[in-house]
Amino acid sequence: MTTIYMHPTAHFERVNLSDGSKAAVNVVKTPKGQRYQFLFNGHMHPNFWCDQPIKNGQTINVTSIDGPEKFQIELR
């Protein structure tokens, strides 16, 4: 499992991951609420989005062409 270290944000933010890589989180307003887009540098992790409110300790399961991967959110 890879941990994403981020602030509770409503805007674009650059974030660090527990494996030393970096990513960006972009918050987009949708008719159903906020969507968090996670965009990773390189091809180490798959990009994904989350339509749920982000909570500390939350686990997000992502399935991609490379197989399943788990991420945990750690709010700072």
Chimera marker file (.cmm) of the C-alpha trace (Angstrom):
<marker_set name="trace">
<marker id="1" x="0.000" y="0.000" z="0.000" r="1" g="1" b="0" radius="0.5"/>
<marker id="2" x="1.267" y="3.470" z="-0.895" r="1" g="1" b="0" radius="0.5"/>
<marker id="3" x="0.475" y="6.432" z="1.365" r="1" g="1" b="0" radius="0.5"/>
<marker id="4" x="-0.408" y="9.812" z="-0.159" r="1" g="1" b="0" radius="0.5"/>
<marker id="5" x="0.551" y="12.711" z="2.125" r="1" g="1" b="0" radius="0.5"/>
<marker id="6" x="-1.743" y="15.664" z="1.440" r="1" g="1" b="0" radius="0.5"/>
<marker id="7" x="-3.561" y="18.593" z="3.013" r="1" g="1" b="0" radius="0.5"/>
<marker id="8" x="-7.353" y="18.777" z="3.140" r="1" g="1" b="0" radius="0.5"/>
<marker id="9" x="-7.602" y="20.914" z="0.012" r="1" g="1" b="0" radius="0.5"/>
<marker id="10" x="-10.172" y="22.341" z="-2.363" r="1" g="1" b="0" radius="0.5"/>
<marker id="11" x="-7.566" y="23.335" z="-4.971" r="1" g="1" b="0" radius="0.5"/>
<marker id="12" x="-4.578" y="21.982" z="-6.888" r="1" g="1" b="0" radius="0.5"/>
<marker id="13" x="-1.787" y="20.607" z="-4.678" r="1" g="1" b="0" radius="0.5"/>
<marker id="14" x="1.517" y="18.810" z="-5.238" r="1" g="1" b="0" radius="0.5"/>
<marker id="15" x="1.849" y="15.827" z="-2.892" r="1" g="1" b="0" radius="0.5"/>
<marker id="16" x="4.468" y="13.308" z="-1.777" r="1" g="1" b="0" radius="0.5"/>
<marker id="17" x="4.049" y="9.550" z="-1.561" r="1" g="1" b="0" radius="0.5"/>
<marker id="18" x="5.497" y="7.088" z="0.933" r="1" g="1" b="0" radius="0.5"/>
<marker id="19" x="7.635" y="5.482" z="-1.789" r="1" g="1" b="0" radius="0.5"/>
<marker id="20" x="9.388" y="8.800" z="-2.508" r="1" g="1" b="0" radius="0.5"/>
<marker id="21" x="7.518" y="9.598" z="-5.708" r="1" g="1" b="0" radius="0.5"/>
<marker id="22" x="5.445" y="12.728" z="-6.317" r="1" g="1" b="0" radius="0.5"/>
<marker id="23" x="1.959" y="13.412" z="-7.600" r="1" g="1" b="0" radius="0.5"/>
<marker id="24" x="-0.560" y="16.194" z="-8.041" r="1" g="1" b="0" radius="0.5"/>
<marker id="25" x="-4.090" y="16.381" z="-6.691" r="1" g="1" b="0" radius="0.5"/>
<marker id="26" x="-6.540" y="18.511" z="-8.617" r="1" g="1" b="0" radius="0.5"/>
<marker id="27" x="-9.977" y="19.251" z="-7.179" r="1" g="1" b="0" radius="0.5"/>
<marker id="28" x="-12.735" y="19.659" z="-9.753" r="1" g="1" b="0" radius="0.5"/>
<marker id="29" x="-16.302" y="20.731" z="-9.016" r="1" g="1" b="0" radius="0.5"/>
<marker id="30" x="-18.922" y="18.418" z="-10.517" r="1" g="1" b="0" radius="0.5"/>
<marker id="31" x="-22.736" y="18.492" z="-10.303" r="1" g="1" b="0" radius="0.5"/>
<marker id="32" x="-22.474" y="15.790" z="-7.601" r="1" g="1" b="0" radius="0.5"/>
<marker id="33" x="-19.767" y="17.544" z="-5.540" r="1" g="1" b="0" radius="0.5"/>
<marker id="34" x="-15.993" y="17.602" z="-5.560" r="1" g="1" b="0" radius="0.5"/>
<marker id="35" x="-13.890" y="15.158" z="-7.572" r="1" g="1" b="0" radius="0.5"/>
<marker id="36" x="-10.276" y="14.573" z="-6.538" r="1" g="1" b="0" radius="0.5"/>
<marker id="37" x="-8.036" y="13.739" z="-9.485" r="1" g="1" b="0" radius="0.5"/>
<marker id="38" x="-4.734" y="12.070" z="-8.564" r="1" g="1" b="0" radius="0.5"/>
<marker id="39" x="-2.116" y="12.530" z="-11.276" r="1" g="1" b="0" radius="0.5"/>
<marker id="40" x="1.208" y="10.719" z="-10.848" r="1" g="1" b="0" radius="0.5"/>
<marker id="41" x="4.577" y="11.570" z="-12.363" r="1" g="1" b="0" radius="0.5"/>
<marker id="42" x="5.930" y="8.830" z="-14.613" r="1" g="1" b="0" radius="0.5"/>
<marker id="43" x="4.274" y="5.437" z="-14.834" r="1" g="1" b="0" radius="0.5"/>
<marker id="44" x="4.939" y="4.109" z="-11.338" r="1" g="1" b="0" radius="0.5"/>
<marker id="45" x="1.286" y="4.458" z="-10.262" r="1" g="1" b="0" radius="0.5"/>
<marker id="46" x="-1.978" y="4.729" z="-12.222" r="1" g="1" b="0" radius="0.5"/>
<marker id="47" x="-3.821" y="8.053" z="-12.332" r="1" g="1" b="0" radius="0.5"/>
<marker id="48" x="-7.269" y="7.896" z="-10.745" r="1" g="1" b="0" radius="0.5"/>
<marker id="49" x="-10.077" y="10.013" z="-9.353" r="1" g="1" b="0" radius="0.5"/>
<marker id="50" x="-12.172" y="9.850" z="-6.211" r="1" g="1" b="0" radius="0.5"/>
<marker id="51" x="-15.687" y="11.295" z="-5.942" r="1" g="1" b="0" radius="0.5"/>
<marker id="52" x="-15.913" y="10.672" z="-2.183" r="1" g="1" b="0" radius="0.5"/>
<marker id="53" x="-14.895" y="13.269" z="0.408" r="1" g="1" b="0" radius="0.5"/>
<marker id="54" x="-11.248" y="12.684" z="1.364" r="1" g="1" b="0" radius="0.5"/>
<marker id="55" x="-10.750" y="11.482" z="4.958" r="1" g="1" b="0" radius="0.5"/>
<marker id="56" x="-7.619" y="10.793" z="6.982" r="1" g="1" b="0" radius="0.5"/>
<marker id="57" x="-6.777" y="7.095" z="6.890" r="1" g="1" b="0" radius="0.5"/>
<marker id="58" x="-9.056" y="6.438" z="3.928" r="1" g="1" b="0" radius="0.5"/>
<marker id="59" x="-8.021" y="3.557" z="1.669" r="1" g="1" b="0" radius="0.5"/>
<marker id="60" x="-8.640" y="3.807" z="-2.077" r="1" g="1" b="0" radius="0.5"/>
<marker id="61" x="-8.497" y="0.657" z="-4.217" r="1" g="1" b="0" radius="0.5"/>
<marker id="62" x="-7.506" y="1.275" z="-7.834" r="1" g="1" b="0" radius="0.5"/>
<marker id="63" x="-7.681" y="-1.271" z="-10.632" r="1" g="1" b="0" radius="0.5"/>
<marker id="64" x="-5.662" y="-0.524" z="-13.752" r="1" g="1" b="0" radius="0.5"/>
<marker id="65" x="-4.188" y="-2.366" z="-16.708" r="1" g="1" b="0" radius="0.5"/>
<marker id="66" x="-1.190" y="-3.142" z="-14.455" r="1" g="1" b="0" radius="0.5"/>
<marker id="67" x="-3.398" y="-4.759" z="-11.805" r="1" g="1" b="0" radius="0.5"/>
<marker id="68" x="-4.816" y="-3.630" z="-8.449" r="1" g="1" b="0" radius="0.5"/>
<marker id="69" x="-3.130" y="-1.075" z="-6.206" r="1" g="1" b="0" radius="0.5"/>
<marker id="70" x="-4.081" y="0.363" z="-2.810" r="1" g="1" b="0" radius="0.5"/>
<marker id="71" x="-3.515" y="3.932" z="-1.657" r="1" g="1" b="0" radius="0.5"/>
<marker id="72" x="-4.012" y="5.363" z="1.820" r="1" g="1" b="0" radius="0.5"/>
<marker id="73" x="-4.655" y="9.055" z="2.445" r="1" g="1" b="0" radius="0.5"/>
<marker id="74" x="-2.779" y="10.746" z="5.265" r="1" g="1" b="0" radius="0.5"/>
<marker id="75" x="-3.946" y="14.306" z="5.879" r="1" g="1" b="0" radius="0.5"/>
<marker id="76" x="-1.464" y="16.767" z="7.320" r="1" g="1" b="0" radius="0.5"/>
<link id1="1" id2="2" r="1" g="1" b="0" radius="0.2"/>
<link id1="2" id2="3" r="1" g="1" b="0" radius="0.2"/>
<link id1="3" id2="4" r="1" g="1" b="0" radius="0.2"/>
<link id1="4" id2="5" r="1" g="1" b="0" radius="0.2"/>
<link id1="5" id2="6" r="1" g="1" b="0" radius="0.2"/>
<link id1="6" id2="7" r="1" g="1" b="0" radius="0.2"/>
<link id1="7" id2="8" r="1" g="1" b="0" radius="0.2"/>
<link id1="8" id2="9" r="1" g="1" b="0" radius="0.2"/>
<link id1="9" id2="10" r="1" g="1" b="0" radius="0.2"/>
<link id1="10" id2="11" r="1" g="1" b="0" radius="0.2"/>
<link id1="11" id2="12" r="1" g="1" b="0" radius="0.2"/>
<link id1="12" id2="13" r="1" g="1" b="0" radius="0.2"/>
<link id1="13" id2="14" r="1" g="1" b="0" radius="0.2"/>
<link id1="14" id2="15" r="1" g="1" b="0" radius="0.2"/>
<link id1="15" id2="16" r="1" g="1" b="0" radius="0.2"/>
<link id1="16" id2="17" r="1" g="1" b="0" radius="0.2"/>
<link id1="17" id2="18" r="1" g="1" b="0" radius="0.2"/>
<link id1="18" id2="19" r="1" g="1" b="0" radius="0.2"/>
<link id1="19" id2="20" r="1" g="1" b="0" radius="0.2"/>
<link id1="20" id2="21" r="1" g="1" b="0" radius="0.2"/>
<link id1="21" id2="22" r="1" g="1" b="0" radius="0.2"/>
<link id1="22" id2="23" r="1" g="1" b="0" radius="0.2"/>
<link id1="23" id2="24" r="1" g="1" b="0" radius="0.2"/>
<link id1="24" id2="25" r="1" g="1" b="0" radius="0.2"/>
<link id1="25" id2="26" r="1" g="1" b="0" radius="0.2"/>
<link id1="26" id2="27" r="1" g="1" b="0" radius="0.2"/>
<link id1="27" id2="28" r="1" g="1" b="0" radius="0.2"/>
<link id1="28" id2="29" r="1" g="1" b="0" radius="0.2"/>
<link id1="29" id2="30" r="1" g="1" b="0" radius="0.2"/>
<link id1="30" id2="31" r="1" g="1" b="0" radius="0.2"/>
<link id1="31" id2="32" r="1" g="1" b="0" radius="0.2"/>
<link id1="32" id2="33" r="1" g="1" b="0" radius="0.2"/>
<link id1="33" id2="34" r="1" g="1" b="0" radius="0.2"/>
<link id1="34" id2="35" r="1" g="1" b="0" radius="0.2"/>
<link id1="35" id2="36" r="1" g="1" b="0" radius="0.2"/>
<link id1="36" id2="37" r="1" g="1" b="0" radius="0.2"/>
<link id1="37" id2="38" r="1" g="1" b="0" radius="0.2"/>
<link id1="38" id2="39" r="1" g="1" b="0" radius="0.2"/>
<link id1="39" id2="40" r="1" g="1" b="0" radius="0.2"/>
<link id1="40" id2="41" r="1" g="1" b="0" radius="0.2"/>
<link id1="41" id2="42" r="1" g="1" b="0" radius="0.2"/>
<link id1="42" id2="43" r="1" g="1" b="0" radius="0.2"/>
<link id1="43" id2="44" r="1" g="1" b="0" radius="0.2"/>
<link id1="44" id2="45" r="1" g="1" b="0" radius="0.2"/>
<link id1="45" id2="46" r="1" g="1" b="0" radius="0.2"/>
<link id1="46" id2="47" r="1" g="1" b="0" radius="0.2"/>
<link id1="47" id2="48" r="1" g="1" b="0" radius="0.2"/>
<link id1="48" id2="49" r="1" g="1" b="0" radius="0.2"/>
<link id1="49" id2="50" r="1" g="1" b="0" radius="0.2"/>
<link id1="50" id2="51" r="1" g="1" b="0" radius="0.2"/>
<link id1="51" id2="52" r="1" g="1" b="0" radius="0.2"/>
<link id1="52" id2="53" r="1" g="1" b="0" radius="0.2"/>
<link id1="53" id2="54" r="1" g="1" b="0" radius="0.2"/>
<link id1="54" id2="55" r="1" g="1" b="0" radius="0.2"/>
<link id1="55" id2="56" r="1" g="1" b="0" radius="0.2"/>
<link id1="56" id2="57" r="1" g="1" b="0" radius="0.2"/>
<link id1="57" id2="58" r="1" g="1" b="0" radius="0.2"/>
<link id1="58" id2="59" r="1" g="1" b="0" radius="0.2"/>
<link id1="59" id2="60" r="1" g="1" b="0" radius="0.2"/>
<link id1="60" id2="61" r="1" g="1" b="0" radius="0.2"/>
<link id1="61" id2="62" r="1" g="1" b="0" radius="0.2"/>
<link id1="62" id2="63" r="1" g="1" b="0" radius="0.2"/>
<link id1="63" id2="64" r="1" g="1" b="0" radius="0.2"/>
<link id1="64" id2="65" r="1" g="1" b="0" radius="0.2"/>
<link id1="65" id2="66" r="1" g="1" b="0" radius="0.2"/>
<link id1="66" id2="67" r="1" g="1" b="0" radius="0.2"/>
<link id1="67" id2="68" r="1" g="1" b="0" radius="0.2"/>
<link id1="68" id2="69" r="1" g="1" b="0" radius="0.2"/>
<link id1="69" id2="70" r="1" g="1" b="0" radius="0.2"/>
<link id1="70" id2="71" r="1" g="1" b="0" radius="0.2"/>
<link id1="71" id2="72" r="1" g="1" b="0" radius="0.2"/>
<link id1="72" id2="73" r="1" g="1" b="0" radius="0.2"/>
<link id1="73" id2="74" r="1" g="1" b="0" radius="0.2"/>
<link id1="74" id2="75" r="1" g="1" b="0" radius="0.2"/>
<link id1="75" id2="76" r="1" g="1" b="0" radius="0.2"/>
</marker_set>
